[in-house]
Amino acid sequence: MYKLIDGKATAAKIKEEIRQEVEALVAHGKKRPHLAAILVGHDGGSETYVKNKVLACDACGFESTLIRYESDVKEEELLAKVRQLNDDSSIDGFIVQLPLPRHIDEQKVIETIDYRKDVDGFHPINVGRMSIGLPCFISATPLGIITLLQRYGIETSGKKCVVLGRSNIVGKPMAQLMLQKQYGDATVTVCHSRSKTLKEECRAADIIIAAIGQPNFVTADMVKEGAVVIDVGTTRVADKTRKSGYRLNGDVKFDEVAPKCSYITPVPGGVGPMTICSLMKNTLEAYKRK
């Protein structure tokens, strides 16, 4: 029988630990950590994420600031705001919610953020430091996954891990972390849409981390008995029975894969809550480094 990895409960526990630490700091006369978020336009997914980040700040005892722009904002105006936040000593960390409208160069925006305040962990300096094992801000989803594996006592050292997907936000950093001695210490294979032996690789894996962005991509015939499966996928699928008109679907066909697993994350309630929780951990870290 598989064990469900409860990201929601784990995240709530970590946020409570952070809140207690913050209240102790405030009791000693220190200011509260302060996270700012820039939101451009009205993308439904982004609105939800940012709302959840503001709620998480409340739960952790942080201050939060939300800065909104319409989707026709000029790139230079956005970059000027980023520079202003870099120089604002009252802000410990900030994020620019992605994706951005087409006329704005995302990479340029990321590179303009002061890497010491880049709590999303997307700046090339943080990415580079992470890849050689130096202290840095690790991007929130991979950090959340590593935290779940640690909290559940799942053995990763020497295990065969397959990462499905090679995005800069999840796939690549996840593979790096699972490879590193201090985190995963595993033997890592990265598969993607062009991989010829994808199914064979998955069938040999002790741990599968699915971040390929295709609903129900991982099926039972791709998973060996007793594997650990981490589902990073969150695709909105139309569902007339829901008030919202959609449901979130993972990359793993849960009902058929779960019986073969030793551990598996659900969608929703698995990796998602841990992503936001990791952003809070990074913000606290940025605050302490100052």
C-alpha positions as CSV (number, residue, x, y, z in Angstrom):
1,M,0.0,0.0,0.0
2,Y,1.4,3.4,-1.0
3,K,1.9,6.3,1.4
4,L,0.6,9.7,0.3
5,I,3.1,12.5,0.6
6,D,1.0,15.3,2.1
7,G,2.5,18.6,0.9
8,K,-0.3,20.7,2.4
9,A,0.2,19.4,5.9
10,T,4.0,19.6,5.6
11,A,3.9,23.1,4.3
12,A,1.5,24.2,7.2
13,K,4.0,22.7,9.7
14,I,7.0,24.5,8.2
15,K,5.1,27.8,8.0
16,E,4.2,27.4,11.7
17,E,8.0,26.8,12.5
18,I,8.8,30.0,10.5
19,R,6.1,32.0,12.3
20,Q,7.5,31.0,15.7
21,E,11.0,32.0,14.7
22,V,9.7,35.4,13.3
23,E,7.8,36.1,16.5
24,A,10.9,35.4,18.6
25,L,12.9,37.8,16.4
26,V,10.2,40.5,16.7
27,A,10.1,40.0,20.5
28,H,13.8,40.9,20.5
29,G,13.1,44.2,18.7
30,K,13.8,43.0,15.1
31,K,11.6,44.0,12.2
32,R,9.4,41.5,10.4
33,P,10.7,39.9,7.1
34,H,9.2,41.7,4.1
35,L,8.4,40.0,0.8
36,A,7.2,42.0,-2.3
37,A,5.6,40.6,-5.4
38,I,5.1,42.2,-8.8
39,L,2.1,41.0,-10.8
40,V,1.6,42.0,-14.4
41,G,-1.8,41.6,-16.0
42,H,-4.6,39.3,-14.9
43,D,-3.6,35.7,-15.7
44,G,-5.8,33.4,-13.7
45,G,-3.0,31.1,-12.6
46,S,-0.7,33.9,-11.6
47,E,-3.5,35.7,-9.7
48,T,-4.1,32.5,-7.6
49,Y,-0.4,32.0,-7.0
50,V,0.2,35.5,-5.8
51,K,-2.9,35.4,-3.6
52,N,-1.6,32.3,-2.0
53,K,1.8,33.9,-1.5
54,V,0.2,36.8,0.3
55,L,-1.7,34.4,2.6
56,A,1.5,32.5,3.3
57,C,3.2,35.7,4.3
58,D,0.4,36.3,6.8
59,A,0.8,32.7,8.2
60,C,4.5,33.2,8.6
61,G,4.2,36.6,10.3
62,F,5.9,38.4,7.3
63,E,5.0,41.8,5.8
64,S,3.9,41.6,2.2
65,T,3.5,44.1,-0.6
66,L,1.8,43.4,-3.9
67,I,2.6,45.7,-6.8
68,R,0.3,45.5,-9.8
69,Y,0.7,46.6,-13.4
70,E,-1.6,46.2,-16.4
71,S,-0.4,43.9,-19.1
72,D,0.5,46.8,-21.4
73,V,3.1,48.1,-19.0
74,K,6.3,49.2,-20.7
75,E,9.4,47.1,-20.1
76,E,11.4,50.1,-18.9
77,E,8.8,51.0,-16.3
78,L,8.9,47.4,-15.0
79,L,12.7,47.4,-14.9
80,A,12.7,50.8,-13.1
81,K,10.4,49.2,-10.4
82,V,12.7,46.2,-10.0
83,R,15.7,48.6,-9.5
84,Q,13.7,50.5,-7.0
85,L,13.0,47.3,-5.0
86,N,16.7,46.4,-5.2
87,D,17.6,49.6,-3.4
88,D,14.7,49.5,-0.9
89,S,16.3,48.4,2.4
90,S,12.8,47.6,3.9
91,I,12.2,44.8,1.3
92,D,14.2,41.6,2.1
93,G,13.2,39.7,-1.0
94,F,10.9,40.0,-4.0
95,I,9.6,38.1,-6.9
96,V,8.3,39.1,-10.4
97,Q,5.4,36.6,-11.1
98,L,6.0,34.8,-14.4
99,P,4.9,34.5,-17.2
100,L,5.2,38.1,-18.3
101,P,3.5,39.5,-21.4
102,R,5.3,38.9,-24.8
103,H,6.6,42.4,-25.3
104,I,8.7,42.1,-22.0
105,D,12.0,40.2,-22.0
106,E,11.7,37.8,-19.1
107,Q,15.4,37.1,-18.9
108,K,16.3,40.8,-18.8
109,V,13.8,41.3,-15.9
110,I,15.3,38.3,-14.0
111,E,18.9,39.5,-14.5
112,T,17.9,43.0,-13.2
113,I,16.8,41.6,-9.9
114,D,19.5,41.9,-7.2
115,Y,20.5,38.2,-6.7
116,R,20.6,38.7,-2.9
117,K,16.9,39.5,-3.0
118,D,16.0,36.9,-5.7
119,V,14.0,34.6,-3.5
120,D,12.6,32.8,-6.6
121,G,16.2,31.6,-7.2
122,F,16.0,32.4,-11.0
123,H,19.0,34.8,-11.3
124,P,22.0,33.3,-13.1
125,I,24.2,33.9,-10.1
126,N,21.9,31.9,-7.9
127,V,21.5,29.2,-10.6
128,G,25.3,29.0,-11.0
129,R,26.0,28.9,-7.3
130,M,23.4,26.1,-6.9
131,S,25.0,24.0,-9.6
132,I,28.4,24.0,-7.8
133,G,26.9,23.6,-4.3
134,L,27.5,27.1,-2.9
135,P,25.1,28.9,-0.6
136,C,22.3,30.5,-2.7
137,F,18.6,30.8,-3.1
138,I,17.3,27.5,-4.6
139,S,14.3,27.9,-6.9
140,A,11.1,27.2,-4.9
141,T,9.7,24.0,-6.5
142,P,12.9,22.0,-6.5
143,L,13.6,23.1,-2.9
144,G,10.1,22.1,-1.9
145,I,10.6,18.6,-3.4
146,I,13.9,18.1,-1.6
147,T,12.3,19.2,1.6
148,L,9.4,16.7,1.2
149,L,11.8,13.8,0.5
150,Q,13.8,14.8,3.6
151,R,10.8,15.2,5.9
152,Y,9.4,11.8,4.8
153,G,12.7,10.2,5.4
154,I,12.8,8.9,1.8
155,E,16.2,7.4,1.0
156,T,17.8,9.0,-2.1
157,S,21.5,8.3,-1.7
158,G,22.7,6.0,-4.4
159,K,19.2,5.6,-5.9
160,K,18.3,5.9,-9.5
161,C,16.3,9.1,-10.1
162,V,14.6,10.0,-13.4
163,V,13.6,13.7,-13.9
164,L,11.0,14.1,-16.6
165,G,11.4,17.6,-18.1
166,R,14.3,20.0,-18.6
167,S,12.8,23.5,-17.8
168,N,15.0,26.1,-16.1
169,I,12.4,26.4,-13.3
170,V,12.1,22.7,-12.3
171,G,13.8,20.0,-14.5
172,K,17.3,21.3,-14.6
173,P,17.7,22.5,-11.0
174,M,15.9,19.4,-9.8
175,A,18.5,17.2,-11.6
176,Q,21.3,19.2,-10.1
177,L,20.0,18.9,-6.6
178,M,19.3,15.2,-6.8
179,L,22.9,14.8,-8.0
180,Q,24.6,16.7,-5.2
181,K,25.9,15.0,-2.2
182,Q,24.3,17.3,0.3
183,Y,20.8,16.9,-1.2
184,G,19.9,13.9,-3.2
185,D,23.3,12.0,-3.7
186,A,21.4,10.0,-6.4
187,T,22.3,8.7,-9.9
188,V,20.3,11.1,-12.1
189,T,18.9,10.7,-15.7
190,V,17.0,13.6,-17.3
191,C,14.4,12.7,-19.9
192,H,12.3,15.0,-22.1
193,S,10.0,15.0,-25.2
194,R,12.8,13.8,-27.5
195,S,14.1,11.0,-25.3
196,K,14.0,7.7,-27.2
197,T,14.2,5.4,-24.2
198,L,12.0,7.4,-21.8
199,K,9.7,4.5,-20.8
200,E,12.7,2.1,-20.2
201,E,14.5,4.8,-18.1
202,C,11.3,5.3,-16.0
203,R,10.8,1.6,-15.4
204,A,14.3,1.3,-14.0
205,A,13.9,4.3,-11.6
206,D,13.6,4.2,-7.9
207,I,12.4,7.9,-7.9
208,I,10.5,9.6,-10.7
209,I,10.1,13.4,-10.6
210,A,7.5,14.3,-13.3
211,A,7.7,17.9,-14.5
212,I,6.9,17.5,-18.2
213,G,3.7,19.5,-18.2
214,Q,1.5,16.9,-19.9
215,P,-1.6,15.6,-18.0
216,N,-1.5,11.9,-17.2
217,F,1.8,11.4,-19.0
218,V,3.2,8.9,-16.5
219,T,1.2,5.6,-16.7
220,A,1.4,2.4,-14.7
221,D,3.5,0.6,-17.3
222,M,6.3,3.2,-16.8
223,V,6.6,2.7,-13.0
224,K,8.3,-0.2,-11.2
225,E,6.9,-1.7,-8.0
226,G,7.9,0.3,-4.9
227,A,9.0,3.5,-6.8
228,V,8.7,7.0,-5.3
229,V,6.7,9.3,-7.6
230,I,6.7,13.1,-7.3
231,D,4.2,14.8,-9.5
232,V,5.0,18.5,-10.3
233,G,2.4,18.9,-13.0
234,T,-0.5,21.3,-12.6
235,T,-2.5,21.6,-15.8
236,R,-5.9,23.2,-15.8
237,V,-8.4,20.7,-17.3
238,A,-12.0,21.6,-18.0
239,D,-14.4,20.1,-15.5
240,K,-18.1,21.1,-15.5
241,T,-18.7,19.6,-12.1
242,R,-16.4,22.2,-10.4
243,K,-17.5,25.7,-9.5
244,S,-14.4,27.1,-11.1
245,G,-15.1,25.1,-14.3
246,Y,-11.7,23.3,-14.2
247,R,-9.6,21.0,-12.0
248,L,-5.9,20.7,-11.6
249,N,-4.4,17.6,-13.3
250,G,-0.9,16.2,-12.6
251,D,1.6,14.7,-15.0
252,V,0.9,11.3,-13.4
253,K,-2.2,9.1,-14.0
254,F,-2.7,8.9,-10.2
255,D,-5.3,6.2,-9.9
256,E,-3.4,3.6,-11.9
257,V,0.2,4.6,-10.8
258,A,-0.4,5.0,-7.0
259,P,-1.0,1.2,-6.3
260,K,2.6,0.5,-7.6
261,C,4.3,3.2,-5.5
262,S,5.8,3.2,-2.0
263,Y,5.3,7.0,-1.9
264,I,3.4,9.4,-4.2
265,T,2.4,13.1,-4.2
266,P,-1.2,14.0,-5.0
267,V,-2.3,16.9,-7.3
268,P,-3.4,19.3,-5.8
269,G,-1.9,19.2,-2.3
270,G,1.5,17.7,-3.0
271,V,4.3,19.8,-4.5
272,G,2.2,23.0,-4.9
273,P,2.0,24.1,-1.3
274,M,5.7,23.3,-0.8
275,T,6.6,25.7,-3.6
276,I,5.1,28.6,-1.7
277,C,6.5,27.4,1.6
278,S,10.0,27.3,0.0
279,L,9.6,30.9,-1.1
280,M,8.9,31.8,2.6
281,K,12.0,29.9,3.6
282,N,14.1,31.8,1.1
283,T,12.6,35.1,2.3
284,L,13.5,34.4,5.9
285,E,17.0,33.4,4.7
286,A,17.4,36.7,2.7
287,Y,16.3,38.6,5.8
288,K,18.8,36.8,8.0
289,R,21.7,37.4,5.5
290,K,21.2,41.1,5.7
